[in-house]
Amino acid sequence: FHINFESGYVKVIGLGPSYGGHSVEYLRRDFRAPFKKSVITYNPTDISFFNEWSEFKKEINDFKNGKRSVNDIAPIKALEVVEKAYKSSALNKSIKLC
């Protein structure tokens, strides 16, 4: 999936180990310098991505059950971004995140 922002974009690539690796590409607009794209690639045999996803789900479930194990609400904010991306797609227009 691909999310565009006013100051750049994030693109997540990869369906799973049987389709190859996963990667995240991001670019932040900078009017003082040329655009510089960054790419992070995850090895399909590396379980760190799985561990991150498991921890992400655990934090959301803990938050829903009133057990906050961290001092921020980053997982909930991440889900709000996903929800607004779906809404933006359904309405075929930009949705402000803040």
Backbone torsions as a table, in degrees:
resi	resn	phi	psi	omega
1	PHE	NA	162.3	-173.0
2	HIS	-134.9	125.6	178.2
3	ILE	-119.2	123.8	176.9
4	ASN	-97.4	138.8	176.0
5	PHE	-122.4	168.8	177.4
6	GLU	-63.3	-30.5	-175.8
7	SER	-112.9	22.1	177.3
8	GLY	152.6	-158.4	179.6
9	TYR	-153.2	163.9	173.0
10	VAL	-132.1	134.1	177.5
11	LYS	-129.6	126.1	177.9
12	VAL	-106.8	127.9	-173.7
13	ILE	-124.1	136.8	174.3
14	GLY	123.2	133.5	-178.7
15	LEU	-101.1	-20.0	-178.5
16	GLY	153.8	171.1	-175.8
17	PRO	-56.0	-35.0	-178.4
18	SER	-71.0	-14.6	179.3
19	TYR	-103.9	2.4	-177.4
20	GLY	111.9	-166.2	-175.4
21	GLY	-78.4	175.8	176.1
22	HIS	-110.6	149.3	173.9
23	SER	-149.2	155.7	175.1
24	VAL	-123.5	127.0	178.6
25	GLU	-115.8	134.3	177.6
26	TYR	-143.1	152.3	-179.5
27	LEU	-143.3	133.3	176.0
28	ARG	-113.7	127.6	-179.1
29	ARG	-65.5	135.3	178.5
30	ASP	-139.4	112.8	-177.0
31	PHE	-77.0	-8.5	179.8
32	ARG	-98.0	-5.8	-175.7
33	ALA	-149.1	163.1	176.3
34	PRO	-65.0	153.6	177.3
35	PHE	-59.6	139.8	178.6
36	LYS	-130.4	107.9	-179.8
37	LYS	-81.6	137.7	175.8
38	SER	-116.7	141.3	-179.9
39	VAL	-131.6	132.1	173.7
40	ILE	-114.6	126.1	-178.9
41	THR	-112.5	136.0	178.6
42	TYR	-106.5	130.4	177.9
43	ASN	-73.8	129.3	-178.5
44	PRO	-60.4	-21.0	178.2
45	THR	-89.9	-7.9	179.3
46	ASP	-83.1	125.3	-176.5
47	ILE	-90.1	5.2	-178.0
48	SER	-63.1	-36.4	178.5
49	PHE	-64.6	-42.5	176.6
50	PHE	-60.5	-44.1	179.9
51	ASN	-63.2	-41.5	177.9
52	GLU	-61.7	-44.9	-179.7
53	TRP	-63.5	-42.0	178.8
54	SER	-61.4	-43.6	179.5
55	GLU	-66.0	-39.4	177.7
56	PHE	-58.8	-48.1	179.4
57	LYS	-64.3	-39.7	179.6
58	LYS	-62.2	-44.4	-179.7
59	GLU	-61.8	-40.5	179.0
60	ILE	-65.6	-45.7	178.9
61	ASN	-63.4	-41.7	177.3
62	ASP	-60.9	-43.2	-179.7
63	PHE	-63.0	-44.0	179.1
64	LYS	-62.2	-32.5	-178.6
65	ASN	-92.1	11.3	177.3
66	GLY	78.5	7.8	179.1
67	LYS	-105.5	102.0	179.9
68	ARG	-98.1	116.1	-178.3
69	SER	-98.1	-4.1	177.0
70	VAL	-128.8	165.9	-176.9
71	ASN	-92.9	9.1	178.1
72	ASP	-135.3	176.8	-179.2
73	ILE	-118.2	37.3	-178.1
74	ALA	-54.8	-43.6	179.6
75	PRO	-61.6	-38.9	179.7
76	ILE	-67.8	-42.0	178.1
77	LYS	-62.6	-37.5	178.1
78	ALA	-63.3	-40.9	177.8
79	LEU	-67.0	-33.0	176.2
80	GLU	-63.6	-37.2	176.7
81	VAL	-63.1	-44.5	179.5
82	VAL	-63.1	-44.4	179.8
83	GLU	-60.3	-42.4	179.6
84	LYS	-70.3	-29.3	175.7
85	ALA	-65.2	-43.3	176.3
86	TYR	-62.1	-43.3	-179.9
87	LYS	-63.8	-42.8	177.6
88	SER	-58.9	-42.7	179.3
89	SER	-65.5	-43.2	-178.6
90	ALA	-65.7	-37.6	-179.0
91	LEU	-88.3	-11.0	-178.1
92	ASN	57.0	43.3	176.7
93	LYS	-154.1	164.2	-179.8
94	SER	-71.2	144.5	177.0
95	ILE	-122.9	129.5	179.2
96	LYS	-73.2	134.3	-177.4
97	LEU	-82.6	-31.5	-176.0
98	CYS	-88.3	NA	NA
